[in-house]
Amino acid sequence: MPGDDLESTSGAIDLPEEHDRADQIPTKKELSDAKKHSWVRIPRYDHSPAERLRICINGGSRHRADEWADTAARALEHQLVFEIVQEVGLRGEAAERKRLADLEAAREKRLRWEAAMEQARIEYAETVRVQRLEAQEKAWRRAADLAEYIGALRLHTQNLPTGTERDGAKA
């Protein structure tokens, strides 16, 4: 029936009506149909509304029970005040604790991710610094090698014979 289910944050509350079961007394038509057709089965029981309700709470963390019903000893209204409302409250509190724990877990996960990202940034910056220093060292060594080579060339050119000495050396 529409309106029998009330949605809650932890599940649903169902309010089905109970049914009584009685032995089926087949009608003449049911008996004749069963004789004519092999696939016709006469139900063993008749079900009729009992005018008793049952409350079922689905979802959430169960504390005491999931179902309550009218009984000969206790009406559902008496159970509603003490047991059912308390069960809904306990499930609500448990759902709220779980929600807060999930939020805290998500916050801690975000903080771990942020810390890992910061560590990665630091390591990346250090790697870039090392690469730049290695490139500078390589350039410095090359410049030193070139300076040494140029110094050797100057020394060599200073020891070369000049104008007339050079012409005399060729002849």
C-alpha positions in Angstrom: 0.0 0.0 0.0 1.3 3.5 -0.6 2.4 5.2 2.5 3.2 1.9 4.3 7.0 2.6 4.0 8.6 5.5 5.8 12.2 6.1 4.5 14.8 6.9 7.1 18.5 7.5 6.9 19.3 4.0 8.1 16.7 2.0 6.1 13.0 1.7 5.9 10.1 1.2 8.3 7.5 -1.2 7.0 4.0 -1.4 8.4 2.4 -4.6 6.9 -1.0 -5.9 7.9 -0.9 -9.4 9.3 -3.1 -12.1 7.7 -4.8 -15.1 9.2 -4.6 -18.5 7.4 -7.5 -21.0 7.4 -7.9 -24.3 5.6 -9.3 -23.8 2.1 -12.7 -25.2 1.4 -12.8 -25.7 -2.3 -15.7 -24.4 -4.3 -17.6 -26.5 -6.8 -16.0 -24.5 -9.6 -12.4 -25.0 -8.2 -13.1 -28.8 -8.0 -14.5 -29.0 -11.5 -11.6 -26.9 -12.9 -9.1 -29.2 -11.1 -10.7 -32.3 -12.7 -10.7 -30.8 -16.2 -7.2 -29.3 -16.2 -4.2 -31.0 -14.7 -2.3 -27.7 -14.1 -5.0 -26.2 -11.9 -4.1 -26.5 -8.2 -6.5 -25.7 -5.4 -4.7 -23.6 -2.7 -4.4 -25.3 0.7 -5.2 -22.2 2.7 -7.3 -19.0 2.5 -5.6 -15.8 3.7 -7.7 -13.0 5.1 -6.7 -9.7 6.7 -6.3 -10.0 10.5 -6.6 -6.3 11.4 -3.3 -6.6 13.2 -0.2 -4.6 12.2 3.4 -5.4 12.3 6.3 -2.9 12.4 9.5 -3.9 10.6 12.7 -1.8 10.8 15.1 -2.5 8.0 18.7 -1.3 7.9 21.0 0.2 10.5 22.6 -1.7 13.4 20.2 -3.9 15.2 20.1 -3.5 19.0 17.1 -5.4 20.2 14.8 -6.5 17.5 13.8 -5.9 13.9 10.0 -6.6 14.2 7.1 -6.0 16.5 3.6 -7.2 16.1 0.2 -7.1 17.8 -0.1 -10.1 20.1 -2.8 -11.4 22.4 -0.7 -10.4 25.4 0.5 -6.9 24.1 -0.9 -4.4 21.7 1.5 -2.8 19.2 0.8 0.6 20.7 2.3 -0.4 24.0 5.5 -1.7 22.3 5.7 1.4 20.2 6.3 3.7 23.2 9.1 1.8 24.9 10.7 -0.6 22.5 10.2 0.6 18.9 11.0 4.3 19.5 14.0 3.3 21.6 15.2 1.0 18.8 14.9 3.7 16.2 16.7 6.1 18.5 19.6 3.7 19.1 19.9 3.0 15.4 19.9 6.7 14.7 22.7 7.2 17.3 24.7 4.3 15.8 24.2 5.8 12.3 25.4 9.2 13.5 28.5 7.6 15.2 29.2 5.8 11.9 28.7 9.0 9.9 31.1 10.9 12.1 33.7 8.1 12.0 33.4 8.0 8.2 34.0 11.8 8.1 37.0 11.5 10.4 38.4 8.6 8.3 38.0 10.7 5.2 39.7 13.7 6.9 42.6 11.5 7.9 42.9 10.1 4.4 42.9 13.6 3.0 45.6 14.7 5.5 47.8 11.6 4.6 47.4 12.5 0.9 48.3 16.1 1.5 51.4 15.1 3.5 52.4 12.6 0.8 52.0 15.4 -1.8 54.1 17.8 0.2 56.8 15.1 0.6 56.7 14.5 -3.1 57.1 18.3 -3.8 60.1 18.4 -1.4 61.7 15.4 -3.1 61.0 16.8 -6.6 62.5 20.2 -5.6 65.6 18.4 -4.2 65.9 16.3 -7.4 65.7 19.4 -9.5 68.4 21.1 -7.3 70.7 18.1 -7.6 70.2 18.0 -11.4 71.0 21.8 -11.7 74.1 21.5 -9.5 75.3 18.5 -11.6 74.7 20.5 -14.8 76.6 23.5 -13.3 79.5 21.2 -12.2 79.7 19.7 -15.7 79.7 23.2 -17.2 82.3 24.3 -14.7 84.6 21.3 -15.5 84.2 22.0 -19.2 85.1 25.6 -18.7 88.1 24.6 -16.6 89.2 22.1 -19.3 88.8 24.8 -21.9 90.8 27.3 -19.8 93.5 24.8 -19.3 93.5 24.1 -23.1 93.7 27.8 -23.9 96.5 28.3 -21.4 98.4 25.4 -23.1 97.8 27.0 -26.5 99.1 30.4 -25.2 102.2 28.7 -23.8 102.8 26.9 -27.0 102.3 30.0 -29.2 104.7 31.9 -27.0 107.4 29.3 -27.6 107.0 29.4 -31.3 109.7 31.1 -33.3 108.8 34.6 -34.5 109.1 36.2 -38.0 112.7 35.8 -39.1 113.4 32.8 -36.9 110.5 31.1 -38.4 111.6 31.9 -42.0 115.1 30.6 -41.3 113.7 27.5 -39.7 111.9 26.6 -42.9 114.9 26.9 -45.2 
